Amino acid sequence: MVKLADSDIKTRDVLDWKGLHVFHFPFSSCSQKLRIFLALKGVEWDSHLIDLMGNENLQEYFLGINPRGLLPVLVHDGDVHIESNDILTYLESVYPEPRLIPEGSENEVAALLKHEDELHLDLRALSFRFVFNPPHAPKSAEDLEVYANTGSGTVNGQKDGRVGVEIDFWETIASEGITDEVAQAAAAKFRKIFGELNDRLDGQEYLLGDSMSVLDIAWFIYANRLTLAGYPIAKHHPKLGAWYARIEEIPAIKKEITLPPPVKEKFDATRAQHVAEGVHLEAVAGL
Ligand SMILES: N[C@@H](CCC(=O)N[C@@H](CS)C(=O)NCC(=O)O)C(=O)O
């Protein structure tokens, strides 16, 4: 679990906060996963919005809380927790009911959540190319300079390499965009894992059996983002498609994934333009 050490945290006022505070952003997939988890647990929390589109996560205040500059962050009674899957695992121990990590499957859950986390930059690449489609590079050289040099640069007191990985990602987007090759490689990874998840659903409603778990939440959020990107889930993975259709009707989840009309219109227009030009995900990745 990643609970930050005192020396990692430069924005000191959060250390005095009481209760449960979440730093998050509406269209951040990791934030969506955490918000759904909290809603299903019935837990109240204080909201702190960080505008990812405005790069507020790369400003001193937020980098002083999470040296990785990533959302979400949980502050619980002055302890700062980062890494969404570690946050969920921590919260499961604090709020055990309803159970979302079934007893006995902790290791399996940890392995599948790790796999989900490892695909995060692939999800981000497909999101930026096929969903958000920003007109210019999301982070400027100046933003990245601040990113590299602000915050403690440590996690648990150790020099941390994550910011370097993130900066490489944003510099690559700025210099070459998200190429067909990158999109194809990312889509192939999702096709493989979705195939595996589809097989898991043989004879059971949810990924770990007959009740919903944190794995369903995590992979549902990826499936939702990829659906927005134009990945035809039901076409390739029918059981996963049916699972998706069932889960999206759960009220706490529906509320989370329902897009505000102007955002939906923008995403739909991008998709329609990509289809018209033959550069949509299905065509680019041969799905
Ligand atoms: N492994 C991290 C990944 C977190 C992450 O990449 N979060 C995204 C939002 S989903 C973010 O903060 N991106 C920063 C940006 O877009 O500048 C976790 O699970 O918390």
The ligand as an SDF file (V2000), in Angstrom:
LIG
                    3D

 20 19  0  0  0  0  0  0  0  0999 V2000
   -1.1890    4.1590  -11.1380 N   0  0  0  0  0  0  0  0  0  0  0  0
   -1.9380    5.3640  -10.8920 C   0  0  0  0  0  0  0  0  0  0  0  0
   -2.3140    5.9990  -12.1990 C   0  0  0  0  0  0  0  0  0  0  0  0
   -2.9430    7.3200  -11.9230 C   0  0  0  0  0  0  0  0  0  0  0  0
   -3.1310    8.1540  -13.1650 C   0  0  0  0  0  0  0  0  0  0  0  0
   -2.4080    8.0210  -14.1690 O   0  0  0  0  0  0  0  0  0  0  0  0
   -4.1250    9.0160  -13.0730 N   0  0  0  0  0  0  0  0  0  0  0  0
   -4.4320    9.8860  -14.1720 C   0  0  0  0  0  0  0  0  0  0  0  0
   -5.9120   10.1400  -14.2440 C   0  0  0  0  0  0  0  0  0  0  0  0
   -6.8050    8.6510  -14.5440 S   0  0  0  0  0  0  0  0  0  0  0  0
   -3.7400   11.2100  -13.9850 C   0  0  0  0  0  0  0  0  0  0  0  0
   -3.6740   11.7170  -12.8870 O   0  0  0  0  0  0  0  0  0  0  0  0
   -3.1970   11.7390  -15.0840 N   0  0  0  0  0  0  0  0  0  0  0  0
   -2.4470   12.9240  -15.0150 C   0  0  0  0  0  0  0  0  0  0  0  0
   -2.6230   13.8050  -16.2170 C   0  0  0  0  0  0  0  0  0  0  0  0
   -3.4580   13.5070  -17.0660 O   0  0  0  0  0  0  0  0  0  0  0  0
   -1.9270   14.8100  -16.2570 O   0  0  0  0  0  0  0  0  0  0  0  0
   -3.1720    5.0580  -10.0610 C   0  0  0  0  0  0  0  0  0  0  0  0
   -3.7710    3.9990  -10.2310 O   0  0  0  0  0  0  0  0  0  0  0  0
   -3.5500    5.9060   -9.2290 O   0  0  0  0  0  0  0  0  0  0  0  0
  1  2  1  0
  2  3  1  0
  2 18  1  0
  3  4  1  0
  4  5  1  0
  5  6  2  0
  5  7  1  0
  7  8  1  0
  8  9  1  0
  8 11  1  0
  9 10  1  0
 11 12  2  0
 11 13  1  0
 13 14  1  0
 14 15  1  0
 15 16  2  0
 15 17  1  0
 18 19  2  0
 18 20  1  0
M  END
$$$$
